[in-house]
Amino acid sequence: MGVDLATKPTKTAIARIFWGKNAAHVIGLDTHGTDDAILNACQEADFVGIDVPFGWPDALTTFVDRHQHNAQTAEAGGSDDSRRHMAFRLTDVVVAKEFGRWPLSVSTDRIGLTAMRASSLLARLRDSGEIVDRAGQGRIAEAYPAIALKIWGLRASSYKGANSAHLSGLVDNLLELAPWLSLSPFESTCRENDDAFDAVIAALISRAHALGHWHKPTAGQSEQARREGWIVVPTISLNALVD
């Protein structure tokens, strides 16, 4: 399944995909994703991709803690370099370097509010007995639809909000590149609602995650990734998602 998470349920979408032989079918698409709806769907799914940062940069949490205890140094936030380390996680830097696109900053962008909701959801999953590994070693993955779209040769921007007129064409392109994917009876929803479309892409990312074909942290990156979160970037083509 895939979740396009937002601060409010009215902007949160949940997509469920059933994978068969050489075919995949969207069997559920909820555009009003409450916490309980997300958690219930997670219990039913084999793998889950959630479009939201799973954590904050180590440099930021250290900075805030020292500030709270009046132990901050004057140099800590005084340079562009130090502030950049607080604005972006290790996975953000890796994605920008390897794939040419900077994710939104969970520290300085409004996506941080959504990450707060995600933290609560992940805690509830953990408390229910789920193994939650922010570095992607469990069945719950941090998804980033924009970078997956870019890797798969699809428009990765200008299809949301005021640019929603481009969304239907993007759905056409997706179905051309992945003729094995059936959106029916939710195709019209994907063409009209970018949250729903992103949830479907997050579900496709979760399929790559399930197959083990994603850009994993190195041994030297894993510990930090388990604290900050790690974006699961597919390393296979769309057509390689089916067997």
N, C-alpha and C positions, 0 to 999 in steps of 0.2 A: 504494500500500500504506500501511498504518498500523501503527505500533508503540506499544504501551503499555509503556513502558520501566520497569523496576525494577532494583534492585541485583542481584537473583538471576534466573536464567533461569526458575525455577519460578513467578515472578510477572510474567513478561514475555510479552506476547502479540503475535503478528504476523498481520495480516489483509491479504488480497489481494482486490481487487475488479476484475472485468472489466466495462468499460463498453461497452454496445451501443446500438442505436437505441432510445431511450425505455425503457431497462432497464439495470439493473446487477446483477451476480451476485457474491456472495462465493464465490470459487473456492479459497480457502485460509485456514485459521485454525489457527495453531500456538500452543499455550498453554505451550510450554516454549522460550522464545526465547533461544538461545545467541547469543554474538557472531557466530559464523560463520554461523548461520542468518539473522541480521539482515542481515549484509553480503551474503550470497548473494541474499537477496530484494531488497535494494536494487539489485543489479546487473540484476535482471530487470524491475524496475518502471520505469514512466515517471516517476512522481512519488511522493514519500515524505513522510508526515507522522509525526513522532516526538513523543510526548507526554513532553517533558522540557525544562527550560530549557537553552539552548545556551551559556550563559555566565553570568558574574557581574557585579555592578555595578562600573562604573569606580571609584566612590568606595571600594568595599571593597578592590579590588586595590591602589589607591594607599595606602590606610590600612595594609594588611598589609605592603606593601613598605617603607613608611617605618618601621613598627614593627620590622621585621627589621633595619633599618640604624640603629636608635636615632635616627631623624630625626623622630619623631612629635611633634606639638604637643599640649599638654595639652587644647586645645579640640576636637581633631579628632573624638573620640568622646564628648564630654562633654555633648551635648544630644540631646533627642529627635529634633530635626530632622536633625542630622548622622548619627545612627544609622539613621534611616529611609532616608536616601540610600544608606547602605551595605547596608541590608536589601533594597531593591527596585531593580530595573532601570528604565530609561526605559520599556521596553515594558510593564512591570507597572503603572506609574503611568498610562500612556495607556489601558490596558485598564480600569483601575479608574475613570478619569474618563469615558471614552467609553461603557463598557458596564456599569458598576456592579458589578464583582466584582474583588476583589483576588486575584491569583494567589498561590500559596505562595511564600514567600521562599526563594530558592536559597541565600541567605547564612545563614539562621538556622533553616530547617526541614530535616527529614531528606531532602527532595527534593534537597538538595545532594549527597548520596552518589550518587544516581542520575545527577545531572549530571556527576559525575566519570566514571562509566561512559560516558556519552554523549560526553564529550570524547575518550575513547580511541577510540570507534567513529568519530567524525567525523574524527579524525586518520588512522585506517586507511583511511577512504574517500578522504580527500585524498591520501594516499600512493599509492593505487591509480590516481590520475589524475582522480578526481571533483572538480568545482568545488564546494567547500563554502562557501556564503555564509550566514552566520548571520542576515543581514537578510532572507533569503527570496528572493534573486534567482536562486538556482540551482534545482535540482529537489528539494532536501531542505528541508523546512519544519519549523519548531517548531510543534507543534500543542498546543492546549489544549481538550480535549473539553468541559469544563464550560461555557466561554463559548460554544462553538458550539451546545451543547444549549440554552442560554438564548436565543440568537438565533433558533434554529429552533422555539422554543415548546415545548420538552421539559423534563422534570424535570432540573435541573442538579446536584442534590445528594441525599443520603439514599438512595443505591442501592448503596452499597459496604459491605463487611464486615458489621457487625451489622444494617445496613439492607438486606441483599441480598434480602429478601422483596419489596422494591419493584422489583427489577430486571426481572422478567418483565413487569410492567405497563408499564415503560418501553419494553421491546422492542415490546409491543403498540402503544404510542403512536407509536413510530418507524415501524412498518410501516403504520399508519393514515395518517400524514402523507406517507410515501414508499412508496406501493403498488407502485412500479416496482422496489423493492429486494428482491432475493431472498437470504435468508440460508441457505436449504437447501443442503447438509445440515448446516449449522452453527447452525441456529436454537436448538436445545436448549442448545448450548454458550454462546451469547450470553445465554440466559435464566438460566444457572447460574453464569456466570463473568464478573464485572464487568471483569476485565482484557481478556477477549476482546471484550466490548461496547465498551470504550473504544478498542480497536485498530480496530474497525470505524468508529467515529466519527472517529478520526484519519485513516483512509483516505478518508472522505467530505470531511474538511477538505482533504486533499491534492488532491482533485478540484477544489474551489473554487480552490485555489492554481494548479493546472494551467490552469484557465480564465482566470486573471488577475483573479478577483473576490475580492479580499481587501484588508484595511485595511493599506496600505503605509506605511512611514515616509516622512516628508517629506524634502526635500533637507537640511534642517538636522538631522534625526534619524538619517540613514543611517549616518554614520561611527560614531556611538556604537552603533547597532544592529548593525553588523558586528562589533563587539567583544563586546557583551553578549548578543546574540541578539535576535530579534524574533518575537513571537507572531503567527502567521498567523490572523487572524480573518476568517471568511467574510463577504462583503457581499451574498450572494445567498441566496435561499430554498432549501430542500431540493429542491423540484421543479425549480428552475432548474439543478440539477446535471446533469440529463439533457437530451438534445436529440434 
